Amino acid sequence: MVSQEILARRATMPVRIFALSEEPRDDLTASSTPAERVEMVVALSARMLEFTATPGPSYTRHTMPVRLLRPR
């Protein structure tokens, strides 16, 4: 059950409405470095693996199953 205090706080929260697919992008370039953004992805990926209760990948970064295509 939601308390009256929580409902009162929610009633004063600002709301922004955007058309579907016209939402503003989350641009973190002004407030974080590329290294900080990579660290965020690492932390979020680890957390998602915890939620799914599956083991992480068994390969290392250098042996990742990817293919690099270079433009000609």
Backbone atoms as SQL, in Angstrom:
CREATE TABLE atoms (id INTEGER PRIMARY KEY, chain TEXT, resi INTEGER, resn TEXT, atom TEXT, x REAL, y REAL, z REAL);
INSERT INTO atoms VALUES
  (1, 'A', 1, 'MET', 'N', 0.847, -1.183, 0.000),
  (2, 'A', 1, 'MET', 'CA', 0.000, 0.000, 0.000),
  (3, 'A', 1, 'MET', 'C', 0.891, 1.245, 0.000),
  (4, 'A', 2, 'VAL', 'N', 0.530, 2.246, -0.760),
  (5, 'A', 2, 'VAL', 'CA', 1.310, 3.468, -0.876),
  (6, 'A', 2, 'VAL', 'C', 0.793, 4.476, 0.143),
  (7, 'A', 3, 'SER', 'N', 1.733, 5.059, 0.894),
  (8, 'A', 3, 'SER', 'CA', 1.321, 6.007, 1.933),
  (9, 'A', 3, 'SER', 'C', 0.883, 7.339, 1.319),
  (10, 'A', 4, 'GLN', 'N', 0.137, 8.096, 2.086),
  (11, 'A', 4, 'GLN', 'CA', -0.331, 9.412, 1.630),
  (12, 'A', 4, 'GLN', 'C', 0.845, 10.354, 1.400),
  (13, 'A', 5, 'GLU', 'N', 1.900, 10.207, 2.206),
  (14, 'A', 5, 'GLU', 'CA', 3.084, 11.060, 2.049),
  (15, 'A', 5, 'GLU', 'C', 3.750, 10.812, 0.690),
  (16, 'A', 6, 'ILE', 'N', 3.856, 9.565, 0.305),
  (17, 'A', 6, 'ILE', 'CA', 4.450, 9.234, -0.992),
  (18, 'A', 6, 'ILE', 'C', 3.575, 9.761, -2.127),
  (19, 'A', 7, 'LEU', 'N', 2.276, 9.610, -2.005),
  (20, 'A', 7, 'LEU', 'CA', 1.365, 10.130, -3.028),
  (21, 'A', 7, 'LEU', 'C', 1.468, 11.644, -3.141),
  (22, 'A', 8, 'ALA', 'N', 1.605, 12.345, -2.017),
  (23, 'A', 8, 'ALA', 'CA', 1.727, 13.800, -2.035),
  (24, 'A', 8, 'ALA', 'C', 3.028, 14.219, -2.729),
  (25, 'A', 9, 'ARG', 'N', 4.117, 13.497, -2.470),
  (26, 'A', 9, 'ARG', 'CA', 5.391, 13.832, -3.130),
  (27, 'A', 9, 'ARG', 'C', 5.313, 13.575, -4.623),
  (28, 'A', 10, 'ARG', 'N', 4.673, 12.491, -5.018),
  (29, 'A', 10, 'ARG', 'CA', 4.542, 12.176, -6.444),
  (30, 'A', 10, 'ARG', 'C', 3.701, 13.214, -7.174),
  (31, 'A', 11, 'ALA', 'N', 2.734, 13.778, -6.500),
  (32, 'A', 11, 'ALA', 'CA', 1.860, 14.769, -7.129),
  (33, 'A', 11, 'ALA', 'C', 2.610, 16.035, -7.510),
  (34, 'A', 12, 'THR', 'N', 3.740, 16.304, -6.861),
  (35, 'A', 12, 'THR', 'CA', 4.507, 17.517, -7.160),
  (36, 'A', 12, 'THR', 'C', 5.698, 17.258, -8.073),
  (37, 'A', 13, 'MET', 'N', 5.886, 16.011, -8.488),
  (38, 'A', 13, 'MET', 'CA', 7.010, 15.693, -9.373),
  (39, 'A', 13, 'MET', 'C', 6.760, 16.250, -10.765),
  (40, 'A', 14, 'PRO', 'N', 7.800, 16.818, -11.384),
  (41, 'A', 14, 'PRO', 'CA', 7.620, 17.327, -12.743),
  (42, 'A', 14, 'PRO', 'C', 7.449, 16.180, -13.736),
  (43, 'A', 15, 'VAL', 'N', 6.633, 16.419, -14.733),
  (44, 'A', 15, 'VAL', 'CA', 6.364, 15.414, -15.754),
  (45, 'A', 15, 'VAL', 'C', 6.621, 16.033, -17.118),
  (46, 'A', 16, 'ARG', 'N', 7.317, 15.285, -17.961),
  (47, 'A', 16, 'ARG', 'CA', 7.550, 15.730, -19.335),
  (48, 'A', 16, 'ARG', 'C', 6.972, 14.678, -20.262),
  (49, 'A', 17, 'ILE', 'N', 6.271, 15.112, -21.282),
  (50, 'A', 17, 'ILE', 'CA', 5.643, 14.190, -22.223),
  (51, 'A', 17, 'ILE', 'C', 6.283, 14.387, -23.594),
  (52, 'A', 18, 'PHE', 'N', 6.673, 13.268, -24.207),
  (53, 'A', 18, 'PHE', 'CA', 7.289, 13.302, -25.528),
  (54, 'A', 18, 'PHE', 'C', 6.555, 12.320, -26.429),
  (55, 'A', 19, 'ALA', 'N', 6.496, 12.638, -27.695),
  (56, 'A', 19, 'ALA', 'CA', 5.935, 11.700, -28.665),
  (57, 'A', 19, 'ALA', 'C', 6.870, 10.500, -28.772),
  (58, 'A', 20, 'LEU', 'N', 6.300, 9.354, -29.054),
  (59, 'A', 20, 'LEU', 'CA', 7.080, 8.145, -29.176),
  (60, 'A', 20, 'LEU', 'C', 8.184, 8.327, -30.209),
  (61, 'A', 21, 'SER', 'N', 9.385, 7.948, -29.859),
  (62, 'A', 21, 'SER', 'CA', 10.614, 8.044, -30.656),
  (63, 'A', 21, 'SER', 'C', 11.138, 9.473, -30.777),
  (64, 'A', 22, 'GLU', 'N', 10.552, 10.424, -30.069),
  (65, 'A', 22, 'GLU', 'CA', 11.063, 11.796, -30.067),
  (66, 'A', 22, 'GLU', 'C', 11.614, 12.189, -28.695),
  (67, 'A', 23, 'GLU', 'N', 11.869, 11.186, -27.851),
  (68, 'A', 23, 'GLU', 'CA', 12.418, 11.447, -26.531),
  (69, 'A', 23, 'GLU', 'C', 13.828, 12.012, -26.666),
  (70, 'A', 24, 'PRO', 'N', 14.232, 12.917, -25.770),
  (71, 'A', 24, 'PRO', 'CA', 15.602, 13.425, -25.855),
  (72, 'A', 24, 'PRO', 'C', 16.596, 12.323, -25.493),
  (73, 'A', 25, 'ARG', 'N', 17.729, 12.348, -26.128),
  (74, 'A', 25, 'ARG', 'CA', 18.761, 11.353, -25.852),
  (75, 'A', 25, 'ARG', 'C', 19.455, 11.693, -24.543),
  (76, 'A', 26, 'ASP', 'N', 19.928, 10.677, -23.864),
  (77, 'A', 26, 'ASP', 'CA', 20.734, 10.889, -22.672),
  (78, 'A', 26, 'ASP', 'C', 22.155, 11.146, -23.126),
  (79, 'A', 27, 'ASP', 'N', 22.556, 12.403, -23.121),
  (80, 'A', 27, 'ASP', 'CA', 23.892, 12.770, -23.573),
  (81, 'A', 27, 'ASP', 'C', 24.786, 12.976, -22.357),
  (82, 'A', 28, 'LEU', 'N', 25.639, 12.026, -22.114),
  (83, 'A', 28, 'LEU', 'CA', 26.536, 12.101, -20.960),
  (84, 'A', 28, 'LEU', 'C', 27.911, 12.640, -21.332),
  (85, 'A', 29, 'THR', 'N', 28.097, 13.064, -22.573),
  (86, 'A', 29, 'THR', 'CA', 29.424, 13.496, -23.004),
  (87, 'A', 29, 'THR', 'C', 29.910, 14.741, -22.270),
  (88, 'A', 30, 'ALA', 'N', 29.001, 15.608, -21.854),
  (89, 'A', 30, 'ALA', 'CA', 29.414, 16.833, -21.162),
  (90, 'A', 30, 'ALA', 'C', 29.706, 16.588, -19.687),
  (91, 'A', 31, 'SER', 'N', 29.146, 15.507, -19.122),
  (92, 'A', 31, 'SER', 'CA', 29.287, 15.292, -17.686),
  (93, 'A', 31, 'SER', 'C', 30.142, 14.090, -17.313),
  (94, 'A', 32, 'SER', 'N', 30.678, 13.377, -18.324),
  (95, 'A', 32, 'SER', 'CA', 31.506, 12.211, -18.008),
  (96, 'A', 32, 'SER', 'C', 32.536, 11.980, -19.113),
  (97, 'A', 33, 'THR', 'N', 33.585, 11.270, -18.751),
  (98, 'A', 33, 'THR', 'CA', 34.630, 10.946, -19.722),
  (99, 'A', 33, 'THR', 'C', 34.272, 9.627, -20.411),
  (100, 'A', 34, 'PRO', 'N', 34.912, 9.331, -21.542),
  (101, 'A', 34, 'PRO', 'CA', 34.663, 8.027, -22.178),
  (102, 'A', 34, 'PRO', 'C', 34.970, 6.863, -21.219),
  (103, 'A', 35, 'ALA', 'N', 36.018, 6.972, -20.452),
  (104, 'A', 35, 'ALA', 'CA', 36.365, 5.903, -19.502),
  (105, 'A', 35, 'ALA', 'C', 35.273, 5.717, -18.457),
  (106, 'A', 36, 'GLU', 'N', 34.695, 6.807, -17.986),
  (107, 'A', 36, 'GLU', 'CA', 33.607, 6.713, -17.004),
  (108, 'A', 36, 'GLU', 'C', 32.375, 6.053, -17.620),
  (109, 'A', 37, 'ARG', 'N', 32.091, 6.360, -18.885),
  (110, 'A', 37, 'ARG', 'CA', 30.935, 5.761, -19.545),
  (111, 'A', 37, 'ARG', 'C', 31.146, 4.266, -19.782),
  (112, 'A', 38, 'VAL', 'N', 32.369, 3.880, -20.120),
  (113, 'A', 38, 'VAL', 'CA', 32.669, 2.455, -20.275),
  (114, 'A', 38, 'VAL', 'C', 32.507, 1.748, -18.932),
  (115, 'A', 39, 'GLU', 'N', 32.969, 2.374, -17.862),
  (116, 'A', 39, 'GLU', 'CA', 32.830, 1.796, -16.526),
  (117, 'A', 39, 'GLU', 'C', 31.349, 1.618, -16.163),
  (118, 'A', 40, 'MET', 'N', 30.508, 2.564, -16.577),
  (119, 'A', 40, 'MET', 'CA', 29.068, 2.429, -16.335),
  (120, 'A', 40, 'MET', 'C', 28.515, 1.198, -17.046),
  (121, 'A', 41, 'VAL', 'N', 28.936, 0.987, -18.281),
  (122, 'A', 41, 'VAL', 'CA', 28.459, -0.168, -19.046),
  (123, 'A', 41, 'VAL', 'C', 28.930, -1.458, -18.388),
  (124, 'A', 42, 'VAL', 'N', 30.174, -1.479, -17.925),
  (125, 'A', 42, 'VAL', 'CA', 30.699, -2.671, -17.252),
  (126, 'A', 42, 'VAL', 'C', 29.871, -2.968, -16.005),
  (127, 'A', 43, 'ALA', 'N', 29.595, -1.946, -15.197),
  (128, 'A', 43, 'ALA', 'CA', 28.825, -2.138, -13.971),
  (129, 'A', 43, 'ALA', 'C', 27.398, -2.593, -14.278),
  (130, 'A', 44, 'LEU', 'N', 26.761, -1.977, -15.268),
  (131, 'A', 44, 'LEU', 'CA', 25.396, -2.372, -15.627),
  (132, 'A', 44, 'LEU', 'C', 25.349, -3.794, -16.190),
  (133, 'A', 45, 'SER', 'N', 26.335, -4.150, -16.995),
  (134, 'A', 45, 'SER', 'CA', 26.374, -5.497, -17.558),
  (135, 'A', 45, 'SER', 'C', 26.532, -6.535, -16.454),
  (136, 'A', 46, 'ALA', 'N', 27.410, -6.268, -15.491),
  (137, 'A', 46, 'ALA', 'CA', 27.606, -7.191, -14.372),
  (138, 'A', 46, 'ALA', 'C', 26.321, -7.328, -13.565),
  (139, 'A', 47, 'ARG', 'N', 25.649, -6.216, -13.362),
  (140, 'A', 47, 'ARG', 'CA', 24.387, -6.248, -12.591),
  (141, 'A', 47, 'ARG', 'C', 23.320, -7.050, -13.336),
  (142, 'A', 48, 'MET', 'N', 23.236, -6.900, -14.640),
  (143, 'A', 48, 'MET', 'CA', 22.250, -7.653, -15.411),
  (144, 'A', 48, 'MET', 'C', 22.541, -9.150, -15.369),
  (145, 'A', 49, 'LEU', 'N', 23.820, -9.524, -15.377),
  (146, 'A', 49, 'LEU', 'CA', 24.158, -10.937, -15.247),
  (147, 'A', 49, 'LEU', 'C', 23.716, -11.466, -13.887),
  (148, 'A', 50, 'GLU', 'N', 23.814, -10.642, -12.846),
  (149, 'A', 50, 'GLU', 'CA', 23.348, -11.049, -11.519),
  (150, 'A', 50, 'GLU', 'C', 21.830, -11.276, -11.535),
  (151, 'A', 51, 'PHE', 'N', 21.096, -10.392, -12.203),
  (152, 'A', 51, 'PHE', 'CA', 19.639, -10.522, -12.263),
  (153, 'A', 51, 'PHE', 'C', 19.212, -11.800, -12.978),
  (154, 'A', 52, 'THR', 'N', 19.937, -12.156, -14.032),
  (155, 'A', 52, 'THR', 'CA', 19.557, -13.334, -14.797),
  (156, 'A', 52, 'THR', 'C', 20.070, -14.625, -14.178),
  (157, 'A', 53, 'ALA', 'N', 20.937, -14.506, -13.192),
  (158, 'A', 53, 'ALA', 'CA', 21.511, -15.670, -12.503),
  (159, 'A', 53, 'ALA', 'C', 22.213, -16.614, -13.471),
  (160, 'A', 54, 'THR', 'N', 22.847, -16.030, -14.491),
  (161, 'A', 54, 'THR', 'CA', 23.623, -16.832, -15.430),
  (162, 'A', 54, 'THR', 'C', 25.095, -16.495, -15.262),
  (163, 'A', 55, 'PRO', 'N', 25.964, -17.426, -15.544),
  (164, 'A', 55, 'PRO', 'CA', 27.392, -17.115, -15.408),
  (165, 'A', 55, 'PRO', 'C', 27.835, -16.141, -16.485),
  (166, 'A', 56, 'GLY', 'N', 28.855, -15.404, -16.178),
  (167, 'A', 56, 'GLY', 'CA', 29.406, -14.475, -17.162),
  (168, 'A', 56, 'GLY', 'C', 30.120, -15.234, -18.257),
  (169, 'A', 57, 'PRO', 'N', 30.580, -14.531, -19.276),
  (170, 'A', 57, 'PRO', 'CA', 31.270, -15.203, -20.376),
  (171, 'A', 57, 'PRO', 'C', 32.558, -15.865, -19.882),
  (172, 'A', 58, 'SER', 'N', 32.905, -16.971, -20.499),
  (173, 'A', 58, 'SER', 'CA', 34.111, -17.699, -20.087),
  (174, 'A', 58, 'SER', 'C', 35.341, -17.250, -20.866),
  (175, 'A', 59, 'TYR', 'N', 35.170, -16.402, -21.850),
  (176, 'A', 59, 'TYR', 'CA', 36.295, -15.946, -22.652),
  (177, 'A', 59, 'TYR', 'C', 36.835, -14.616, -22.118),
  (178, 'A', 60, 'THR', 'N', 38.072, -14.311, -22.475),
  (179, 'A', 60, 'THR', 'CA', 38.680, -13.041, -22.084),
  (180, 'A', 60, 'THR', 'C', 38.400, -12.001, -23.153),
  (181, 'A', 61, 'ARG', 'N', 38.721, -10.785, -22.851),
  (182, 'A', 61, 'ARG', 'CA', 38.488, -9.700, -23.813),
  (183, 'A', 61, 'ARG', 'C', 39.262, -9.944, -25.107),
  (184, 'A', 62, 'HIS', 'N', 40.454, -10.490, -24.985),
  (185, 'A', 62, 'HIS', 'CA', 41.294, -10.700, -26.168),
  (186, 'A', 62, 'HIS', 'C', 40.846, -11.890, -27.014),
  (187, 'A', 63, 'THR', 'N', 40.022, -12.747, -26.458),
  (188, 'A', 63, 'THR', 'CA', 39.542, -13.902, -27.225),
  (189, 'A', 63, 'THR', 'C', 38.035, -13.828, -27.469),
  (190, 'A', 64, 'MET', 'N', 37.481, -12.628, -27.435),
  (191, 'A', 64, 'MET', 'CA', 36.041, -12.450, -27.667),
  (192, 'A', 64, 'MET', 'C', 35.659, -12.932, -29.061),
  (193, 'A', 65, 'PRO', 'N', 34.498, -13.555, -29.169),
  (194, 'A', 65, 'PRO', 'CA', 34.054, -14.041, -30.484),
  (195, 'A', 65, 'PRO', 'C', 33.456, -12.913, -31.325),
  (196, 'A', 66, 'VAL', 'N', 34.313, -12.061, -31.851),
  (197, 'A', 66, 'VAL', 'CA', 33.869, -10.951, -32.701),
  (198, 'A', 66, 'VAL', 'C', 34.699, -10.938, -33.979),
  (199, 'A', 67, 'ARG', 'N', 34.192, -10.242, -34.963),
  (200, 'A', 67, 'ARG', 'CA', 34.912, -10.089, -36.216),
  (201, 'A', 67, 'ARG', 'C', 34.994, -8.601, -36.526),
  (202, 'A', 68, 'LEU', 'N', 36.171, -8.115, -36.781),
  (203, 'A', 68, 'LEU', 'CA', 36.385, -6.705, -37.080),
  (204, 'A', 68, 'LEU', 'C', 36.397, -6.519, -38.590),
  (205, 'A', 69, 'LEU', 'N', 35.499, -5.674, -39.066),
  (206, 'A', 69, 'LEU', 'CA', 35.436, -5.374, -40.500),
  (207, 'A', 69, 'LEU', 'C', 35.945, -3.957, -40.714),
  (208, 'A', 70, 'ARG', 'N', 36.959, -3.827, -41.503),
  (209, 'A', 70, 'ARG', 'CA', 37.517, -2.502, -41.795),
  (210, 'A', 70, 'ARG', 'C', 37.014, -2.025, -43.162),
  (211, 'A', 71, 'PRO', 'N', 36.710, -0.719, -43.259),
  (212, 'A', 71, 'PRO', 'CA', 36.262, -0.204, -44.564),
  (213, 'A', 71, 'PRO', 'C', 37.400, -0.302, -45.589),
  (214, 'A', 72, 'ARG', 'N', 37.038, -0.503, -46.818),
  (215, 'A', 72, 'ARG', 'CA', 38.056, -0.627, -47.864),
  (216, 'A', 72, 'ARG', 'C', 38.397, 0.702, -48.447);
